[in-house]
Amino acid sequence: MRARDGNNHQYEGFKKFIYEDAVIMAILYIGTFMTGFGVALSAVVQGEYISSCASERTKGFYFGYFLAIMQFSMVIGNSTGSFLILKATGPEFFLMMGIIILVGMVGFGFMKLPDS
């Protein structure tokens, strides 16, 4: 049986390719486009959902309440992300953030449709 001598030469070509500036920029541009598209759809849907949940008299309150929760979630989310980046390794970080995303998705699945 041959001992492992730490040869990673089979991945050298891939590493050279993935670390090219053009590849990194392409990944960033594609990811930014996908994020922007998703956020745009999300913003429209959020406004429509709040509008359909509130009456004309209470819309201002519900929009203000929603925006306050959204701003607070950004502070908590960034704090959690920075804490996890400092304390966890790469795979652990992405696993924990993936779990948080899945919990959020399940929570959205339980939202009820507003009464007409």
C-alpha positions as CSV (number, residue, x, y, z in Angstrom):
1,M,0.0,0.0,0.0
2,R,1.4,3.3,-1.0
3,A,1.6,6.1,1.6
4,R,-0.1,9.3,0.9
5,D,2.5,11.9,0.1
6,G,0.2,14.9,0.0
7,N,0.1,15.1,-3.8
8,N,-2.6,17.5,-4.9
9,H,-1.2,17.9,-8.4
10,Q,-4.4,16.6,-9.9
11,Y,-6.2,19.7,-8.8
12,E,-3.5,22.2,-9.9
13,G,-5.1,23.0,-13.2
14,F,-8.5,23.6,-11.6
15,K,-7.0,25.8,-9.0
16,K,-5.2,27.9,-11.6
17,F,-8.5,28.2,-13.6
18,I,-10.7,29.1,-10.6
19,Y,-8.3,31.8,-9.3
20,E,-8.1,33.6,-12.6
21,D,-9.3,37.2,-12.4
22,A,-11.8,36.7,-15.2
23,V,-13.4,33.7,-13.6
24,I,-13.7,35.4,-10.2
25,M,-15.3,38.5,-11.8
26,A,-17.7,36.3,-13.8
27,I,-18.8,34.5,-10.6
28,L,-19.2,37.8,-8.8
29,Y,-21.3,39.4,-11.7
30,I,-23.5,36.3,-12.0
31,G,-24.0,36.1,-8.3
32,T,-24.8,39.9,-8.0
33,F,-27.3,39.7,-10.9
34,M,-29.1,36.7,-9.3
35,T,-29.2,38.4,-5.9
36,G,-30.5,41.7,-7.3
37,F,-33.2,39.9,-9.3
38,G,-34.3,37.9,-6.2
39,V,-34.3,41.0,-4.0
40,A,-36.3,43.0,-6.6
41,L,-39.0,40.2,-6.7
42,S,-38.9,39.9,-2.9
43,A,-39.5,43.7,-2.4
44,V,-42.5,43.7,-4.7
45,V,-44.0,40.7,-3.1
46,Q,-43.5,42.1,0.4
47,G,-45.2,45.3,-0.4
48,E,-48.1,43.5,-2.1
49,Y,-48.5,41.2,0.9
50,I,-48.6,44.0,3.4
51,S,-51.0,46.0,1.3
52,S,-53.4,43.0,1.1
53,C,-53.2,42.4,4.8
54,A,-54.0,45.9,5.9
55,S,-56.9,48.2,5.5
56,E,-56.6,51.7,4.1
57,R,-56.6,53.0,7.7
58,T,-53.9,50.7,9.0
59,K,-51.5,50.5,6.0
60,G,-49.1,53.1,7.4
61,F,-48.8,51.3,10.7
62,Y,-48.1,47.9,9.1
63,F,-45.6,49.3,6.6
64,G,-43.8,51.1,9.4
65,Y,-43.8,48.0,11.6
66,F,-42.5,45.8,8.7
67,L,-39.7,48.3,7.9
68,A,-38.7,48.4,11.6
69,I,-38.5,44.6,11.8
70,M,-36.6,44.5,8.5
71,Q,-34.0,47.0,9.7
72,F,-33.6,45.2,13.0
73,S,-33.1,41.9,11.2
74,M,-30.3,43.4,9.1
75,V,-28.5,44.4,12.3
76,I,-29.0,41.0,13.9
77,G,-28.2,39.2,10.7
78,N,-24.9,41.1,10.1
79,S,-23.9,40.6,13.7
80,T,-24.6,36.9,13.6
81,G,-22.7,36.6,10.3
82,S,-19.7,38.4,11.6
83,F,-19.7,36.3,14.8
84,L,-19.9,33.1,12.8
85,I,-17.2,34.2,10.4
86,L,-14.8,34.8,13.3
87,K,-15.7,31.6,15.2
88,A,-16.4,29.0,12.5
89,T,-14.5,27.5,9.7
90,G,-15.7,27.9,6.1
91,P,-17.8,24.7,5.8
92,E,-19.3,25.3,9.3
93,F,-20.2,28.9,8.4
94,F,-22.0,27.8,5.2
95,L,-23.8,25.0,7.0
96,M,-25.0,27.2,9.8
97,M,-26.2,29.9,7.4
98,G,-27.9,27.3,5.3
99,I,-29.8,26.0,8.3
100,I,-30.9,29.6,9.1
101,I,-32.1,30.0,5.5
102,L,-34.0,26.7,5.7
103,V,-35.7,27.7,9.0
104,G,-36.8,31.0,7.4
105,M,-38.2,29.2,4.3
106,V,-40.2,26.8,6.5
107,G,-41.5,29.8,8.4
108,F,-42.6,31.5,5.2
109,G,-44.4,28.3,4.3
110,F,-46.7,28.7,7.3
111,M,-47.8,32.3,6.4
112,K,-51.5,32.4,5.7
113,L,-53.1,34.2,2.8
114,P,-54.8,37.5,3.8
115,D,-58.6,37.7,3.9
116,S,-60.0,39.4,0.9
